[in-house]
Amino acid sequence: MLEIKVQCDCGQKFKFDVEPAGGRMPFGVNCPVCGADGTSKANEILRRVLPPPVPAGASQPPGPPAPAAAAPPRARITMPNRPAAGSPPAQAQPAEPN
Ligand SMILES: [Zn+2]
């Protein structure tokens, strides 16, 4: 659904929602002030706002396919930086004076 804004030759602007059929207006519109036909103006606007038709078979860009080695990066699991169980304490205890 597109919102189309048309300015009539009389200067009146009006807008409406339309679902384009084949890139064109599926119904006619008329200026709410002077009653002039605004369908052709709406069709021009539709031609500007709609993307150009893509020829069949042109969706794939030319070029070699991506190598299989270019896999997406995996999430790296990191272990928390802490000493393993049973390791000596980081601070050396001073020897007891006798
Ligand atoms: Zn008008």
Backbone and ligand atoms as CSV (ligand in chain L), in Angstrom:
chain,resi,resn,atom,element,x,y,z
A,1,MET,N,N,0.854,-1.198,0.000
A,1,MET,CA,C,0.000,0.000,0.000
A,1,MET,C,C,0.882,1.238,0.000
A,2,LEU,N,N,0.648,2.106,-0.936
A,2,LEU,CA,C,1.436,3.325,-1.069
A,2,LEU,C,C,0.532,4.533,-0.866
A,3,GLU,N,N,1.152,5.563,-0.283
A,3,GLU,CA,C,0.427,6.817,-0.169
A,3,GLU,C,C,0.880,7.721,-1.307
A,4,ILE,N,N,-0.051,8.070,-2.146
A,4,ILE,CA,C,0.236,8.885,-3.317
A,4,ILE,C,C,-0.304,10.285,-3.070
A,5,LYS,N,N,0.561,11.252,-3.341
A,5,LYS,CA,C,0.140,12.649,-3.218
A,5,LYS,C,C,0.139,13.255,-4.612
A,6,VAL,N,N,-0.983,13.788,-4.980
A,6,VAL,CA,C,-1.161,14.357,-6.312
A,6,VAL,C,C,-1.491,15.834,-6.144
A,7,GLN,N,N,-0.878,16.634,-6.988
A,7,GLN,CA,C,-1.257,18.040,-7.032
A,7,GLN,C,C,-1.985,18.296,-8.340
A,8,CYS,N,N,-3.185,18.735,-8.205
A,8,CYS,CA,C,-4.011,18.987,-9.379
A,8,CYS,C,C,-3.545,20.263,-10.072
A,9,ASP,N,N,-3.980,20.411,-11.308
A,9,ASP,CA,C,-3.655,21.630,-12.045
A,9,ASP,C,C,-4.282,22.864,-11.399
A,10,CYS,N,N,-5.315,22.651,-10.619
A,10,CYS,CA,C,-5.944,23.779,-9.943
A,10,CYS,C,C,-5.180,24.175,-8.691
A,11,GLY,N,N,-4.168,23.397,-8.349
A,11,GLY,CA,C,-3.374,23.734,-7.183
A,11,GLY,C,C,-3.720,22.925,-5.958
A,12,GLN,N,N,-4.833,22.230,-6.022
A,12,GLN,CA,C,-5.262,21.446,-4.867
A,12,GLN,C,C,-4.411,20.171,-4.769
A,13,LYS,N,N,-3.926,19.921,-3.582
A,13,LYS,CA,C,-3.199,18.676,-3.348
A,13,LYS,C,C,-4.125,17.702,-2.638
A,14,PHE,N,N,-4.070,16.480,-3.067
A,14,PHE,CA,C,-4.828,15.443,-2.377
A,14,PHE,C,C,-4.013,14.170,-2.396
A,15,LYS,N,N,-4.253,13.363,-1.401
A,15,LYS,CA,C,-3.504,12.118,-1.274
A,15,LYS,C,C,-4.450,10.979,-0.984
A,16,PHE,N,N,-3.980,9.808,-1.297
A,16,PHE,CA,C,-4.803,8.613,-1.113
A,16,PHE,C,C,-3.874,7.423,-1.057
A,17,ASP,N,N,-4.374,6.355,-0.526
A,17,ASP,CA,C,-3.630,5.107,-0.474
A,17,ASP,C,C,-4.051,4.228,-1.638
A,18,VAL,N,N,-3.067,3.596,-2.248
A,18,VAL,CA,C,-3.357,2.757,-3.403
A,18,VAL,C,C,-2.440,1.542,-3.368
A,19,GLU,N,N,-2.960,0.437,-3.758
A,19,GLU,CA,C,-2.143,-0.762,-3.994
A,19,GLU,C,C,-1.964,-0.873,-5.493
A,20,PRO,N,N,-0.774,-0.542,-5.998
A,20,PRO,CA,C,-0.611,-0.490,-7.459
A,20,PRO,C,C,-0.849,-1.851,-8.103
A,21,ALA,N,N,-1.527,-1.823,-9.213
A,21,ALA,CA,C,-1.753,-3.052,-9.981
A,21,ALA,C,C,-0.911,-2.970,-11.235
A,22,GLY,N,N,0.174,-3.763,-11.251
A,22,GLY,CA,C,1.065,-3.719,-12.402
A,22,GLY,C,C,1.776,-2.385,-12.538
A,23,GLY,N,N,2.016,-1.736,-11.421
A,23,GLY,CA,C,2.719,-0.455,-11.456
A,23,GLY,C,C,1.840,0.707,-11.861
A,24,ARG,N,N,0.553,0.488,-11.924
A,24,ARG,CA,C,-0.339,1.566,-12.350
A,24,ARG,C,C,-1.508,1.654,-11.386
A,25,MET,N,N,-2.258,2.725,-11.558
A,25,MET,CA,C,-3.422,2.940,-10.717
A,25,MET,C,C,-4.501,1.907,-11.041
A,26,PRO,N,N,-4.978,1.197,-10.026
A,26,PRO,CA,C,-6.062,0.242,-10.303
A,26,PRO,C,C,-7.435,0.913,-10.351
A,27,PHE,N,N,-7.482,2.192,-10.002
A,27,PHE,CA,C,-8.769,2.906,-10.048
A,27,PHE,C,C,-8.472,4.355,-10.417
A,28,GLY,N,N,-9.488,5.048,-10.757
A,28,GLY,CA,C,-9.327,6.440,-11.125
A,28,GLY,C,C,-9.506,7.351,-9.925
A,29,VAL,N,N,-8.824,8.469,-9.967
A,29,VAL,CA,C,-8.983,9.465,-8.911
A,29,VAL,C,C,-9.334,10.786,-9.556
A,30,ASN,N,N,-10.087,11.561,-8.807
A,30,ASN,CA,C,-10.467,12.883,-9.288
A,30,ASN,C,C,-10.154,13.906,-8.206
A,31,CYS,N,N,-9.818,15.083,-8.640
A,31,CYS,CA,C,-9.547,16.161,-7.701
A,31,CYS,C,C,-10.813,16.438,-6.889
A,32,PRO,N,N,-10.666,16.525,-5.565
A,32,PRO,CA,C,-11.868,16.761,-4.741
A,32,PRO,C,C,-12.398,18.180,-4.870
A,33,VAL,N,N,-11.647,19.076,-5.499
A,33,VAL,CA,C,-12.084,20.474,-5.600
A,33,VAL,C,C,-12.724,20.737,-6.962
A,34,CYS,N,N,-11.931,20.454,-8.021
A,34,CYS,CA,C,-12.430,20.788,-9.354
A,34,CYS,C,C,-12.932,19.556,-10.105
A,35,GLY,N,N,-12.657,18.384,-9.582
A,35,GLY,CA,C,-13.170,17.183,-10.206
A,35,GLY,C,C,-12.369,16.713,-11.395
A,36,ALA,N,N,-11.208,17.325,-11.618
A,36,ALA,CA,C,-10.394,16.913,-12.766
A,36,ALA,C,C,-9.821,15.522,-12.521
A,37,ASP,N,N,-9.576,14.838,-13.613
A,37,ASP,CA,C,-9.052,13.477,-13.496
A,37,ASP,C,C,-7.588,13.539,-13.060
A,38,GLY,N,N,-7.267,12.875,-11.988
A,38,GLY,CA,C,-5.894,12.852,-11.509
A,38,GLY,C,C,-5.222,11.517,-11.676
A,39,THR,N,N,-5.865,10.633,-12.429
A,39,THR,CA,C,-5.312,9.285,-12.561
A,39,THR,C,C,-3.970,9.294,-13.284
A,40,SER,N,N,-3.879,10.117,-14.340
A,40,SER,CA,C,-2.622,10.128,-15.091
A,40,SER,C,C,-1.499,10.693,-14.233
A,41,LYS,N,N,-1.805,11.711,-13.436
A,41,LYS,CA,C,-0.779,12.245,-12.544
A,41,LYS,C,C,-0.374,11.194,-11.518
A,42,ALA,N,N,-1.332,10.483,-11.003
A,42,ALA,CA,C,-1.009,9.434,-10.036
A,42,ALA,C,C,-0.167,8.346,-10.677
A,43,ASN,N,N,-0.445,8.034,-11.923
A,43,ASN,CA,C,0.360,7.023,-12.614
A,43,ASN,C,C,1.801,7.500,-12.783
A,44,GLU,N,N,1.979,8.776,-13.053
A,44,GLU,CA,C,3.346,9.288,-13.165
A,44,GLU,C,C,4.070,9.169,-11.833
A,45,ILE,N,N,3.353,9.460,-10.757
A,45,ILE,CA,C,3.985,9.361,-9.441
A,45,ILE,C,C,4.307,7.903,-9.136
A,46,LEU,N,N,3.403,7.019,-9.481
A,46,LEU,CA,C,3.668,5.601,-9.254
A,46,LEU,C,C,4.904,5.153,-10.021
A,47,ARG,N,N,5.066,5.660,-11.213
A,47,ARG,CA,C,6.229,5.258,-12.010
A,47,ARG,C,C,7.519,5.745,-11.358
A,48,ARG,N,N,7.438,6.854,-10.642
A,48,ARG,CA,C,8.644,7.364,-9.994
A,48,ARG,C,C,8.942,6.612,-8.711
A,49,VAL,N,N,7.914,6.302,-7.941
A,49,VAL,CA,C,8.168,5.731,-6.621
A,49,VAL,C,C,8.377,4.231,-6.689
A,50,LEU,N,N,7.829,3.583,-7.698
A,50,LEU,CA,C,7.991,2.136,-7.767
A,50,LEU,C,C,9.334,1.799,-8.385
A,51,PRO,N,N,9.974,0.747,-7.909
A,51,PRO,CA,C,11.241,0.339,-8.530
A,51,PRO,C,C,10.997,-0.145,-9.944
A,52,PRO,N,N,11.984,0.042,-10.815
A,52,PRO,CA,C,11.804,-0.413,-12.201
A,52,PRO,C,C,11.707,-1.927,-12.240
A,53,PRO,N,N,10.986,-2.436,-13.201
A,53,PRO,CA,C,10.847,-3.899,-13.299
A,53,PRO,C,C,12.189,-4.552,-13.589
A,54,VAL,N,N,12.445,-5.645,-12.895
A,54,VAL,CA,C,13.715,-6.353,-13.055
A,54,VAL,C,C,13.526,-7.445,-14.090
A,55,PRO,N,N,14.373,-7.483,-15.109
A,55,PRO,CA,C,14.249,-8.552,-16.109
A,55,PRO,C,C,14.480,-9.912,-15.470
A,56,ALA,N,N,13.831,-10.900,-16.027
A,56,ALA,CA,C,13.973,-12.243,-15.475
A,56,ALA,C,C,15.411,-12.720,-15.644
A,57,GLY,N,N,15.935,-13.333,-14.606
A,57,GLY,CA,C,17.294,-13.868,-14.671
A,57,GLY,C,C,18.357,-12.857,-14.308
A,58,ALA,N,N,17.988,-11.629,-14.021
A,58,ALA,CA,C,18.975,-10.607,-13.692
A,58,ALA,C,C,19.112,-10.418,-12.192
A,59,SER,N,N,18.472,-11.274,-11.424
A,59,SER,CA,C,18.554,-11.096,-9.981
A,59,SER,C,C,19.904,-11.527,-9.443
A,60,GLN,N,N,20.564,-12.456,-10.108
A,60,GLN,CA,C,21.867,-12.930,-9.645
A,60,GLN,C,C,22.951,-12.023,-10.219
A,61,PRO,N,N,23.765,-11.425,-9.381
A,61,PRO,CA,C,24.853,-10.593,-9.914
A,61,PRO,C,C,25.907,-11.470,-10.558
A,62,PRO,N,N,26.543,-10.976,-11.628
A,62,PRO,CA,C,27.586,-11.785,-12.272
A,62,PRO,C,C,28.804,-11.906,-11.371
A,63,GLY,N,N,29.558,-12.966,-11.606
A,63,GLY,CA,C,30.755,-13.166,-10.807
A,63,GLY,C,C,30.804,-14.579,-10.277
A,64,PRO,N,N,31.995,-14.973,-9.836
A,64,PRO,CA,C,32.120,-16.338,-9.311
A,64,PRO,C,C,31.377,-16.464,-7.996
A,65,PRO,N,N,30.919,-17.643,-7.711
A,65,PRO,CA,C,30.233,-17.829,-6.431
A,65,PRO,C,C,31.210,-17.682,-5.267
A,66,ALA,N,N,30.681,-17.376,-4.131
A,66,ALA,CA,C,31.527,-17.182,-2.960
A,66,ALA,C,C,32.184,-18.506,-2.592
A,67,PRO,N,N,33.468,-18.472,-2.253
A,67,PRO,CA,C,34.125,-19.731,-1.881
A,67,PRO,C,C,33.511,-20.330,-0.629
A,68,ALA,N,N,33.599,-21.660,-0.577
A,68,ALA,CA,C,32.964,-22.342,0.544
A,68,ALA,C,C,33.679,-22.043,1.850
A,69,ALA,N,N,34.970,-21.660,1.760
A,69,ALA,CA,C,35.730,-21.411,2.981
A,69,ALA,C,C,35.291,-20.125,3.674
A,70,ALA,N,N,34.584,-19.294,2.931
A,70,ALA,CA,C,34.169,-18.028,3.528
A,70,ALA,C,C,32.908,-18.227,4.349
A,71,ALA,N,N,33.008,-19.105,5.302
A,71,ALA,CA,C,31.864,-19.346,6.163
A,71,ALA,C,C,31.698,-18.176,7.121
A,72,PRO,N,N,30.504,-17.938,7.541
A,72,PRO,CA,C,30.316,-16.851,8.513
A,72,PRO,C,C,31.067,-17.154,9.798
A,73,PRO,N,N,31.577,-16.138,10.433
A,73,PRO,CA,C,32.350,-16.395,11.656
A,73,PRO,C,C,31.470,-16.984,12.749
A,74,ARG,N,N,32.045,-17.924,13.443
A,74,ARG,CA,C,31.302,-18.565,14.521
A,74,ARG,C,C,31.530,-17.795,15.815
A,75,ALA,N,N,30.572,-17.912,16.665
A,75,ALA,CA,C,30.726,-17.293,17.979
A,75,ALA,C,C,31.799,-18.036,18.759
A,76,ARG,N,N,32.731,-17.272,19.264
A,76,ARG,CA,C,33.832,-17.898,19.989
A,76,ARG,C,C,33.469,-17.965,21.475
A,77,ILE,N,N,33.563,-19.179,22.000
A,77,ILE,CA,C,33.238,-19.368,23.417
A,77,ILE,C,C,34.519,-19.194,24.215
A,78,THR,N,N,34.547,-18.248,25.105
A,78,THR,CA,C,35.734,-18.002,25.917
A,78,THR,C,C,35.434,-18.387,27.357
A,79,MET,N,N,36.428,-18.991,27.967
A,79,MET,CA,C,36.269,-19.373,29.367
A,79,MET,C,C,36.616,-18.175,30.244
A,80,PRO,N,N,35.971,-18.042,31.346
A,80,PRO,CA,C,36.353,-16.945,32.255
A,80,PRO,C,C,37.782,-17.119,32.749
A,81,ASN,N,N,38.463,-16.002,32.851
A,81,ASN,CA,C,39.883,-16.033,33.205
A,81,ASN,C,C,40.024,-16.211,34.733
A,82,ARG,N,N,40.122,-17.429,35.140
A,82,ARG,CA,C,40.283,-17.703,36.564
A,82,ARG,C,C,41.191,-18.910,36.708
A,83,PRO,N,N,41.914,-19.001,37.802
A,83,PRO,CA,C,42.819,-20.148,37.963
A,83,PRO,C,C,42.039,-21.430,38.090
A,84,ALA,N,N,42.641,-22.467,37.596
A,84,ALA,CA,C,41.990,-23.756,37.665
A,84,ALA,C,C,41.970,-24.256,39.110
A,85,ALA,N,N,41.080,-25.168,39.373
A,85,ALA,CA,C,40.989,-25.685,40.736
A,85,ALA,C,C,42.258,-26.445,41.086
A,86,GLY,N,N,42.752,-26.255,42.305
A,86,GLY,CA,C,43.937,-26.960,42.747
A,86,GLY,C,C,45.217,-26.239,42.426
A,87,SER,N,N,45.155,-25.113,41.727
A,87,SER,CA,C,46.384,-24.388,41.416
A,87,SER,C,C,46.857,-23.657,42.680
A,88,PRO,N,N,48.144,-23.375,42.773
A,88,PRO,CA,C,48.629,-22.656,43.953
A,88,PRO,C,C,48.077,-21.258,43.989
A,89,PRO,N,N,47.912,-20.694,45.158
A,89,PRO,CA,C,47.373,-19.327,45.242
A,89,PRO,C,C,48.318,-18.345,44.588
A,90,ALA,N,N,47.755,-17.295,44.101
A,90,ALA,CA,C,48.560,-16.326,43.362
A,90,ALA,C,C,49.531,-15.619,44.307
A,91,GLN,N,N,49.114,-15.374,45.547
A,91,GLN,CA,C,49.998,-14.653,46.473
A,91,GLN,C,C,50.799,-15.684,47.292
A,92,ALA,N,N,52.086,-15.545,47.232
A,92,ALA,CA,C,52.948,-16.444,48.024
A,92,ALA,C,C,52.864,-16.055,49.494
A,93,GLN,N,N,52.662,-17.062,50.321
A,93,GLN,CA,C,52.569,-16.781,51.748
A,93,GLN,C,C,53.977,-16.638,52.312
A,94,PRO,N,N,54.241,-15.635,53.124
A,94,PRO,CA,C,55.588,-15.505,53.744
A,94,PRO,C,C,55.821,-16.630,54.739
A,95,ALA,N,N,57.025,-17.095,54.775
A,95,ALA,CA,C,57.367,-18.194,55.672
A,95,ALA,C,C,57.282,-17.727,57.119
A,96,GLU,N,N,56.807,-18.651,57.990
A,96,GLU,CA,C,56.695,-18.298,59.413
A,96,GLU,C,C,58.080,-18.210,60.024
A,97,PRO,N,N,58.443,-17.080,60.661
A,97,PRO,CA,C,59.769,-17.020,61.301
A,97,PRO,C,C,59.788,-17.891,62.548
A,98,ASN,N,N,60.823,-18.669,62.723
A,98,ASN,CA,C,60.951,-19.541,63.894
A,98,ASN,C,C,61.880,-18.916,64.937
L,1,ZN,ZN,ZN,-8.318,20.323,-9.140
